[in-house]
Amino acid sequence: MHTHMILAGDFNGDAAEPFYSEITNYGFRSAYSAMLNNHEPQYTTWKFKGRHGTLKESCHTIDYIFYTPKGFTPKAILQFPTKNEIGPNALPSINYPSDHLALEVVFNIQ
């Protein structure tokens, strides 16, 4: 790939899903994976879904920031709060008003 590009968003799937390998096969790399020794974060969303009495916990990574390595090098990432910092009711919470955590990457541009 000759274009310098950043691709970010809620992909509604984890790294084992086909979209992830399709994106990386096009030459993109996950910024968080690059900064976390080839591992994605433990979670970017954590919530309880369903109706009262049938709540199901949903805690996984579905948000990503991909980049083209020939144009960018990740320098720093925003660290996520722990489950204890978020609180027992998961997301959204008083301190984290979305059901997704914010992702942030500082890149060096070549």
N, CA, C and O atoms as a GROMACS GRO file, in nm:
protein
  440
    1MET      N    1   0.085  -0.118   0.000
    1MET     CA    2   0.000   0.000   0.000
    1MET      C    3   0.089   0.123   0.000
    1MET      O    4   0.182   0.133   0.080
    2HIS      N    5   0.062   0.217  -0.089
    2HIS     CA    6   0.144   0.336  -0.103
    2HIS      C    7   0.085   0.458  -0.034
    2HIS      O    8   0.154   0.560  -0.018
    3THR      N    9  -0.037   0.450   0.008
    3THR     CA   10  -0.104   0.562   0.072
    3THR      C   11  -0.085   0.554   0.223
    3THR      O   12  -0.094   0.447   0.281
    4HIS      N   13  -0.060   0.669   0.285
    4HIS     CA   14  -0.054   0.675   0.431
    4HIS      C   15  -0.195   0.693   0.481
    4HIS      O   16  -0.264   0.788   0.442
    5MET      N   17  -0.239   0.603   0.568
    5MET     CA   18  -0.379   0.607   0.608
    5MET      C   19  -0.397   0.558   0.751
    5MET      O   20  -0.326   0.469   0.798
    6ILE      N   21  -0.495   0.617   0.819
    6ILE     CA   22  -0.541   0.571   0.950
    6ILE      C   23  -0.688   0.535   0.935
    6ILE      O   24  -0.766   0.612   0.879
    7LEU      N   25  -0.725   0.418   0.985
    7LEU     CA   26  -0.861   0.368   0.977
    7LEU      C   27  -0.904   0.333   1.119
    7LEU      O   28  -0.842   0.248   1.183
    8ALA      N   29  -1.008   0.398   1.169
    8ALA     CA   30  -1.049   0.377   1.308
    8ALA      C   31  -1.200   0.366   1.318
    8ALA      O   32  -1.273   0.424   1.238
    9GLY      N   33  -1.245   0.288   1.417
    9GLY     CA   34  -1.388   0.282   1.439
    9GLY      C   35  -1.431   0.163   1.522
    9GLY      O   36  -1.349   0.085   1.572
   10ASP      N   37  -1.562   0.152   1.536
   10ASP     CA   38  -1.628   0.039   1.602
   10ASP      C   39  -1.655  -0.064   1.493
   10ASP      O   40  -1.742  -0.044   1.408
   11PHE      N   41  -1.581  -0.173   1.494
   11PHE     CA   42  -1.594  -0.276   1.392
   11PHE      C   43  -1.688  -0.389   1.434
   11PHE      O   44  -1.710  -0.483   1.357
   12ASN      N   45  -1.742  -0.381   1.554
   12ASN     CA   46  -1.840  -0.480   1.604
   12ASN      C   47  -1.792  -0.624   1.592
   12ASN      O   48  -1.872  -0.713   1.564
   13GLY      N   49  -1.664  -0.646   1.613
   13GLY     CA   50  -1.611  -0.781   1.611
   13GLY      C   51  -1.473  -0.785   1.672
   13GLY      O   52  -1.403  -0.684   1.679
   14ASP      N   53  -1.434  -0.905   1.717
   14ASP     CA   54  -1.301  -0.917   1.777
   14ASP      C   55  -1.197  -0.953   1.671
   14ASP      O   56  -1.230  -0.970   1.554
   15ALA      N   57  -1.073  -0.963   1.713
   15ALA     CA   58  -0.962  -0.982   1.620
   15ALA      C   59  -0.965  -1.118   1.550
   15ALA      O   60  -0.892  -1.137   1.453
   16ALA      N   61  -1.045  -1.212   1.596
   16ALA     CA   62  -1.056  -1.343   1.531
   16ALA      C   63  -1.154  -1.341   1.414
   16ALA      O   64  -1.162  -1.438   1.338
   17GLU      N   65  -1.229  -1.233   1.398
   17GLU     CA   66  -1.329  -1.225   1.291
   17GLU      C   67  -1.262  -1.192   1.157
   17GLU      O   68  -1.154  -1.133   1.156
   18PRO      N   69  -1.324  -1.231   1.045
   18PRO     CA   70  -1.263  -1.213   0.913
   18PRO      C   71  -1.224  -1.069   0.878
   18PRO      O   72  -1.125  -1.048   0.809
   19PHE      N   73  -1.300  -0.970   0.924
   19PHE     CA   74  -1.267  -0.831   0.888
   19PHE      C   75  -1.125  -0.794   0.930
   19PHE      O   76  -1.056  -0.722   0.860
   20TYR      N   77  -1.082  -0.845   1.047
   20TYR     CA   78  -0.952  -0.808   1.103
   20TYR      C   79  -0.839  -0.854   1.010
   20TYR      O   80  -0.750  -0.776   0.977
   21SER      N   81  -0.844  -0.980   0.968
   21SER     CA   82  -0.739  -1.030   0.878
   21SER      C   83  -0.748  -0.964   0.741
   21SER      O   84  -0.646  -0.944   0.675
   22GLU      N   85  -0.868  -0.931   0.696
   22GLU     CA   86  -0.881  -0.861   0.568
   22GLU      C   87  -0.813  -0.724   0.574
   22GLU      O   88  -0.742  -0.686   0.481
   23ILE      N   89  -0.834  -0.652   0.682
   23ILE     CA   90  -0.772  -0.520   0.697
   23ILE      C   91  -0.620  -0.533   0.707
   23ILE      O   92  -0.548  -0.458   0.643
   24THR      N   93  -0.573  -0.628   0.786
   24THR     CA   94  -0.428  -0.644   0.801
   24THR      C   95  -0.364  -0.698   0.672
   24THR      O   96  -0.248  -0.668   0.644
   25ASN      N   97  -0.438  -0.777   0.595
   25ASN     CA   98  -0.386  -0.825   0.466
   25ASN      C   99  -0.367  -0.711   0.366
   25ASN      O  100  -0.289  -0.724   0.272
   26TYR      N  101  -0.438  -0.601   0.385
   26TYR     CA  102  -0.420  -0.483   0.300
   26TYR      C  103  -0.303  -0.396   0.346
   26TYR      O  104  -0.278  -0.290   0.289
   27GLY      N  105  -0.230  -0.441   0.448
   27GLY     CA  106  -0.112  -0.369   0.492
   27GLY      C  107  -0.130  -0.282   0.615
   27GLY      O  108  -0.037  -0.213   0.656
   28PHE      N  109  -0.249  -0.284   0.674
   28PHE     CA  110  -0.273  -0.207   0.796
   28PHE      C  111  -0.225  -0.285   0.918
   28PHE      O  112  -0.214  -0.407   0.915
   29ARG      N  113  -0.196  -0.212   1.023
   29ARG     CA  114  -0.157  -0.272   1.151
   29ARG      C  115  -0.240  -0.206   1.260
   29ARG      O  116  -0.269  -0.087   1.253
   30SER      N  117  -0.277  -0.283   1.361
   30SER     CA  118  -0.350  -0.227   1.475
   30SER      C  119  -0.252  -0.153   1.566
   30SER      O  120  -0.151  -0.209   1.608
   31ALA      N  121  -0.282  -0.028   1.596
   31ALA     CA  122  -0.194   0.053   1.680
   31ALA      C  123  -0.184  -0.002   1.822
   31ALA      O  124  -0.075  -0.007   1.879
   32TYR      N  125  -0.297  -0.044   1.878
   32TYR     CA  126  -0.292  -0.098   2.014
   32TYR      C  127  -0.215  -0.229   2.016
   32TYR      O  128  -0.136  -0.252   2.108
   33SER      N  129  -0.235  -0.314   1.918
   33SER     CA  130  -0.160  -0.439   1.910
   33SER      C  131  -0.010  -0.411   1.898
   33SER      O  132   0.070  -0.480   1.961
   34ALA      N  133   0.026  -0.313   1.819
   34ALA     CA  134   0.168  -0.278   1.803
   34ALA      C  135   0.229  -0.232   1.934
   34ALA      O  136   0.345  -0.260   1.962
   35MET      N  137   0.152  -0.161   2.015
   35MET     CA  138   0.203  -0.108   2.141
   35MET      C  139   0.190  -0.208   2.257
   35MET      O  140   0.253  -0.189   2.362
   36LEU      N  141   0.110  -0.313   2.239
   36LEU     CA  142   0.085  -0.410   2.346
   36LEU      C  143   0.141  -0.548   2.310
   36LEU      O  144   0.077  -0.650   2.336
   37ASN      N  145   0.258  -0.550   2.250
   37ASN     CA  146   0.326  -0.676   2.217
   37ASN      C  147   0.239  -0.774   2.140
   37ASN      O  148   0.228  -0.891   2.175
   38ASN      N  149   0.176  -0.724   2.033
   38ASN     CA  150   0.091  -0.804   1.943
   38ASN      C  151  -0.035  -0.858   2.010
   38ASN      O  152  -0.084  -0.964   1.972
   39HIS      N  153  -0.085  -0.786   2.108
   39HIS     CA  154  -0.213  -0.821   2.171
   39HIS      C  155  -0.305  -0.700   2.166
   39HIS      O  156  -0.262  -0.587   2.184
   40GLU      N  157  -0.431  -0.726   2.143
   40GLU     CA  158  -0.530  -0.620   2.153
   40GLU      C  159  -0.562  -0.597   2.301
   40GLU      O  160  -0.532  -0.684   2.383
   41PRO      N  161  -0.621  -0.484   2.336
   41PRO     CA  162  -0.662  -0.463   2.475
   41PRO      C  163  -0.761  -0.570   2.519
   41PRO      O  164  -0.827  -0.633   2.436
   42GLN      N  165  -0.772  -0.590   2.648
   42GLN     CA  166  -0.866  -0.690   2.701
   42GLN      C  167  -1.009  -0.655   2.663
   42GLN      O  168  -1.089  -0.744   2.634
   43TYR      N  169  -1.041  -0.526   2.664
   43TYR     CA  170  -1.176  -0.484   2.625
   43TYR      C  171  -1.176  -0.337   2.585
   43TYR      O  172  -1.096  -0.258   2.635
   44THR      N  173  -1.266  -0.303   2.494
   44THR     CA  174  -1.295  -0.163   2.461
   44THR      C  175  -1.441  -0.131   2.491
   44THR      O  176  -1.482  -0.015   2.485
   45THR      N  177  -1.518  -0.234   2.523
   45THR     CA  178  -1.656  -0.217   2.566
   45THR      C  179  -1.686  -0.322   2.673
   45THR      O  180  -1.637  -0.434   2.667
   46TRP      N  181  -1.765  -0.281   2.770
   46TRP     CA  182  -1.803  -0.373   2.878
   46TRP      C  183  -1.941  -0.331   2.925
   46TRP      O  184  -1.958  -0.222   2.980
   47LYS      N  185  -2.037  -0.416   2.904
   47LYS     CA  186  -2.175  -0.382   2.941
   47LYS      C  187  -2.253  -0.508   2.973
   47LYS      O  188  -2.209  -0.620   2.948
   48PHE      N  189  -2.368  -0.485   3.028
   48PHE     CA  190  -2.464  -0.593   3.053
   48PHE      C  191  -2.582  -0.570   2.960
   48PHE      O  192  -2.643  -0.463   2.962
   49LYS      N  193  -2.615  -0.672   2.879
   49LYS     CA  194  -2.724  -0.659   2.783
   49LYS      C  195  -2.837  -0.754   2.820
   49LYS      O  196  -2.815  -0.858   2.882
   50GLY      N  197  -2.957  -0.716   2.782
   50GLY     CA  198  -3.073  -0.800   2.807
   50GLY      C  199  -3.173  -0.731   2.895
   50GLY      O  200  -3.161  -0.612   2.927
   51ARG      N  201  -3.272  -0.806   2.935
   51ARG     CA  202  -3.377  -0.753   3.022
   51ARG      C  203  -3.348  -0.796   3.166
   51ARG      O  204  -3.270  -0.888   3.190
   52HIS      N  205  -3.412  -0.730   3.259
   52HIS     CA  206  -3.393  -0.763   3.400
   52HIS      C  207  -3.414  -0.912   3.422
   52HIS      O  208  -3.511  -0.970   3.372
   53GLY      N  209  -3.324  -0.972   3.495
   53GLY     CA  210  -3.331  -1.115   3.522
   53GLY      C  211  -3.262  -1.200   3.417
   53GLY      O  212  -3.233  -1.317   3.443
   54THR      N  213  -3.234  -1.144   3.301
   54THR     CA  214  -3.166  -1.219   3.195
   54THR      C  215  -3.047  -1.140   3.140
   54THR      O  216  -3.015  -1.151   3.022
   55LEU      N  217  -2.983  -1.062   3.225
   55LEU     CA  218  -2.870  -0.981   3.181
   55LEU      C  219  -2.750  -1.070   3.148
   55LEU      O  220  -2.718  -1.163   3.221
   56LYS      N  221  -2.685  -1.039   3.036
   56LYS     CA  222  -2.567  -1.112   2.993
   56LYS      C  223  -2.450  -1.014   2.983
   56LYS      O  224  -2.462  -0.908   2.922
   57GLU      N  225  -2.338  -1.051   3.044
   57GLU     CA  226  -2.220  -0.965   3.039
   57GLU      C  227  -2.155  -0.973   2.901
   57GLU      O  228  -2.140  -1.081   2.843
   58SER      N  229  -2.117  -0.857   2.849
   58SER     CA  230  -2.049  -0.847   2.720
   58SER      C  231  -1.924  -0.762   2.740
   58SER      O  232  -1.934  -0.641   2.759
   59CYS      N  233  -1.809  -0.825   2.737
   59CYS     CA  234  -1.683  -0.756   2.765
   59CYS      C  235  -1.579  -0.802   2.663
   59CYS      O  236  -1.526  -0.912   2.675
   60HIS      N  237  -1.550  -0.718   2.564
   60HIS     CA  238  -1.455  -0.757   2.461
   60HIS      C  239  -1.406  -0.636   2.382
   60HIS      O  240  -1.454  -0.524   2.400
   61THR      N  241  -1.310  -0.659   2.295
   61THR     CA  242  -1.254  -0.554   2.210
   61THR      C  243  -1.322  -0.557   2.074
   61THR      O  244  -1.318  -0.658   2.004
   62ILE      N  245  -1.384  -0.445   2.039
   62ILE     CA  246  -1.448  -0.433   1.908
   62ILE      C  247  -1.413  -0.300   1.840
   62ILE      O  248  -1.458  -0.274   1.728
   63ASP      N  249  -1.334  -0.218   1.906
   63ASP     CA  250  -1.294  -0.087   1.852
   63ASP      C  251  -1.144  -0.091   1.824
   63ASP      O  252  -1.066  -0.146   1.902
   64TYR      N  253  -1.105  -0.032   1.712
   64TYR     CA  254  -0.966  -0.042   1.669
   64TYR      C  255  -0.920   0.087   1.602
   64TYR      O  256  -1.000   0.164   1.548
   65ILE      N  257  -0.789   0.109   1.607
   65ILE     CA  258  -0.724   0.212   1.527
   65ILE      C  259  -0.616   0.140   1.446
   65ILE      O  260  -0.518   0.091   1.501
   66PHE      N  261  -0.637   0.133   1.314
   66PHE     CA  262  -0.541   0.071   1.223
   66PHE      C  263  -0.463   0.182   1.152
   66PHE      O  264  -0.512   0.293   1.136
   67TYR      N  265  -0.341   0.150   1.110
   67TYR     CA  266  -0.257   0.248   1.041
   67TYR      C  267  -0.168   0.176   0.940
   67TYR      O  268  -0.148   0.055   0.950
   68THR      N  269  -0.116   0.250   0.845
   68THR     CA  270  -0.020   0.194   0.750
   68THR      C  271   0.121   0.218   0.807
   68THR      O  272   0.160   0.332   0.828
   69PRO      N  273   0.196   0.110   0.831
   69PRO     CA  274   0.328   0.124   0.895
   69PRO      C  275   0.429   0.208   0.817
   69PRO      O  276   0.520   0.264   0.878
   70LYS      N  277   0.415   0.218   0.685
   70LYS     CA  278   0.512   0.298   0.608
   70LYS      C  279   0.492   0.447   0.628
   70LYS      O  280   0.579   0.526   0.591
   71GLY      N  281   0.380   0.488   0.686
   71GLY     CA  282   0.356   0.630   0.706
   71GLY      C  283   0.356   0.674   0.851
   71GLY      O  284   0.376   0.792   0.881
   72PHE      N  285   0.333   0.580   0.941
   72PHE     CA  286   0.314   0.615   1.082
   72PHE      C  287   0.381   0.512   1.172
   72PHE      O  288   0.394   0.395   1.137
   73THR      N  289   0.422   0.558   1.289
   73THR     CA  290   0.469   0.470   1.395
   73THR      C  291   0.400   0.512   1.524
   73THR      O  292   0.412   0.628   1.565
   74PRO      N  293   0.327   0.420   1.589
   74PRO     CA  294   0.262   0.459   1.714
   74PRO      C  295   0.367   0.485   1.822
   74PRO      O  296   0.462   0.408   1.840
   75LYS      N  297   0.348   0.594   1.892
   75LYS     CA  298   0.442   0.638   1.995
   75LYS      C  299   0.384   0.617   2.135
   75LYS      O  300   0.457   0.586   2.229
   76ALA      N  301   0.252   0.636   2.149
   76ALA     CA  302   0.186   0.622   2.279
   76ALA      C  303   0.039   0.592   2.257
   76ALA      O  304  -0.019   0.629   2.155
   77ILE      N  305  -0.021   0.522   2.355
   77ILE     CA  306  -0.164   0.492   2.351
   77ILE      C  307  -0.228   0.533   2.483
   77ILE      O  308  -0.162   0.537   2.587
   78LEU      N  309  -0.355   0.562   2.477
   78LEU     CA  310  -0.432   0.591   2.597
   78LEU      C  311  -0.458   0.460   2.669
   78LEU      O  312  -0.510   0.365   2.610
   79GLN      N  313  -0.423   0.454   2.796
   79GLN     CA  314  -0.447   0.334   2.876
   79GLN      C  315  -0.593   0.329   2.919
   79GLN      O  316  -0.652   0.433   2.950
   80PHE      N  317  -0.649   0.210   2.922
   80PHE     CA  318  -0.789   0.194   2.962
   80PHE      C  319  -0.802   0.180   3.113
   80PHE      O  320  -0.712   0.129   3.179
   81PRO      N  321  -0.915   0.224   3.168
   81PRO     CA  322  -0.939   0.203   3.310
   81PRO      C  323  -0.961   0.055   3.339
   81PRO      O  324  -1.004  -0.021   3.252
   82THR      N  325  -0.931   0.016   3.461
   82THR     CA  326  -0.958  -0.122   3.503
   82THR      C  327  -1.107  -0.138   3.532
   82THR      O  328  -1.180  -0.039   3.542
   83LYS      N  329  -1.150  -0.262   3.545
   83LYS     CA  330  -1.291  -0.285   3.580
   83LYS      C  331  -1.324  -0.223   3.715
   83LYS      O  332  -1.434  -0.174   3.735
   84ASN      N  333  -1.229  -0.226   3.808
   84ASN     CA  334  -1.252  -0.163   3.939
   84ASN      C  335  -1.271  -0.013   3.926
   84ASN      O  336  -1.354   0.046   3.995
   85GLU      N  337  -1.194   0.050   3.837
   85GLU     CA  338  -1.208   0.194   3.816
   85GLU      C  339  -1.340   0.229   3.748
   85GLU      O  340  -1.398   0.335   3.774
   86ILE      N  341  -1.388   0.141   3.662
   86ILE     CA  342  -1.516   0.164   3.594
   86ILE      C  343  -1.632   0.147   3.691
   86ILE      O  344  -1.725   0.227   3.692
   87GLY      N  345  -1.627   0.042   3.772
   87GLY     CA  346  -1.733   0.016   3.869
   87GLY      C  347  -1.811  -0.109   3.833
   87GLY      O  348  -1.804  -0.156   3.719
   88PRO      N  349  -1.886  -0.164   3.928
   88PRO     CA  350  -1.951  -0.294   3.911
   88PRO      C  351  -2.064  -0.297   3.808
   88PRO      O  352  -2.103  -0.404   3.763
   89ASN      N  353  -2.116  -0.181   3.772
   89ASN     CA  354  -2.228  -0.178   3.676
   89ASN      C  355  -2.182  -0.165   3.532
   89ASN      O  356  -2.264  -0.148   3.442
   90ALA      N  357  -2.052  -0.172   3.509
   90ALA     CA  358  -1.993  -0.167   3.376
   90ALA      C  359  -2.017  -0.031   3.310
   90ALA      O  360  -2.030   0.070   3.378
   91LEU      N  361  -2.023  -0.031   3.179
   91LEU     CA  362  -2.041   0.092   3.102
   91LEU      C  363  -2.183   0.102   3.049
   91LEU      O  364  -2.246  -0.001   3.026
   92PRO      N  365  -2.234   0.219   3.029
   92PRO     CA  366  -2.180   0.348   3.071
   92PRO      C  367  -2.187   0.365   3.222
   92PRO      O  368  -2.266   0.299   3.290
   93SER      N  369  -2.105   0.455   3.272
   93SER     CA  370  -2.103   0.483   3.415
   93SER      C  371  -2.087   0.634   3.435
   93SER      O  372  -2.075   0.709   3.339
   94ILE      N  373  -2.087   0.676   3.559
   94ILE     CA  374  -2.077   0.819   3.590
   94ILE      C  375  -1.947   0.879   3.536
   94ILE      O  376  -1.945   0.993   3.489
   95ASN      N  377  -1.838   0.802   3.542
   95ASN     CA  378  -1.708   0.852   3.496
   95ASN      C  379  -1.680   0.822   3.349
   95ASN      O  380  -1.594   0.886   3.288
   96TYR      N  381  -1.752   0.726   3.292
   96TYR     CA  382  -1.732   0.684   3.153
   96TYR      C  383  -1.870   0.675   3.087
   96TYR      O  384  -1.932   0.569   3.090
   97PRO      N  385  -1.918   0.785   3.028
   97PRO     CA  386  -2.058   0.796   2.986
   97PRO      C  387  -2.094   0.722   2.857
   97PRO      O  388  -2.208   0.733   2.811
   98SER      N  389  -2.003   0.649   2.797
   98SER     CA  390  -2.034   0.571   2.677
   98SER      C  391  -2.020   0.422   2.709
   98SER      O  392  -1.954   0.385   2.806
   99ASP      N  393  -2.082   0.338   2.627
   99ASP     CA  394  -2.062   0.194   2.646
   99ASP      C  395  -1.934   0.146   2.577
   99ASP      O  396  -1.905   0.026   2.576
  100HIS      N  397  -1.859   0.238   2.518
  100HIS     CA  398  -1.728   0.210   2.460
  100HIS      C  399  -1.626   0.303   2.524
  100HIS      O  400  -1.657   0.418   2.555
  101LEU      N  401  -1.505   0.253   2.543
  101LEU     CA  402  -1.397   0.336   2.595
  101LEU      C  403  -1.330   0.412   2.480
  101LEU      O  404  -1.328   0.365   2.367
  102ALA      N  405  -1.277   0.528   2.511
  102ALA     CA  406  -1.208   0.608   2.410
  102ALA      C  407  -1.073   0.544   2.376
  102ALA      O  408  -1.001   0.499   2.465
  103LEU      N  409  -1.041   0.541   2.249
  103LEU     CA  410  -0.910   0.498   2.202
  103LEU      C  411  -0.835   0.621   2.155
  103LEU      O  412  -0.892   0.710   2.092
  104GLU      N  413  -0.707   0.626   2.187
  104GLU     CA  414  -0.626   0.740   2.145
  104GLU      C  415  -0.484   0.692   2.119
  104GLU      O  416  -0.426   0.618   2.199
  105VAL      N  417  -0.430   0.734   2.008
  105VAL     CA  418  -0.293   0.698   1.971
  105VAL      C  419  -0.218   0.824   1.930
  105VAL      O  420  -0.271   0.908   1.857
  106VAL      N  421  -0.095   0.837   1.978
  106VAL     CA  422  -0.006   0.942   1.931
  106VAL      C  423   0.089   0.875   1.832
  106VAL      O  424   0.156   0.777   1.866
  107PHE      N  425   0.094   0.928   1.710
  107PHE     CA  426   0.178   0.871   1.605
  107PHE      C  427   0.296   0.962   1.573
  107PHE      O  428   0.284   1.085   1.578
  108ASN      N  429   0.409   0.902   1.540
  108ASN     CA  430   0.516   0.972   1.470
  108ASN      C  431   0.484   0.957   1.322
  108ASN      O  432   0.448   0.848   1.277
  109ILE      N  433   0.495   1.065   1.247
  109ILE     CA  434   0.466   1.062   1.104
  109ILE      C  435   0.597   1.065   1.028
  109ILE      O  436   0.684   1.148   1.054
  110GLN      N  437   0.611   0.973   0.933
  110GLN     CA  438   0.734   0.965   0.854
  110GLN      C  439   0.716   1.036   0.721
  110GLN      O  440   0.809   1.040   0.641
   0.00000   0.00000   0.00000
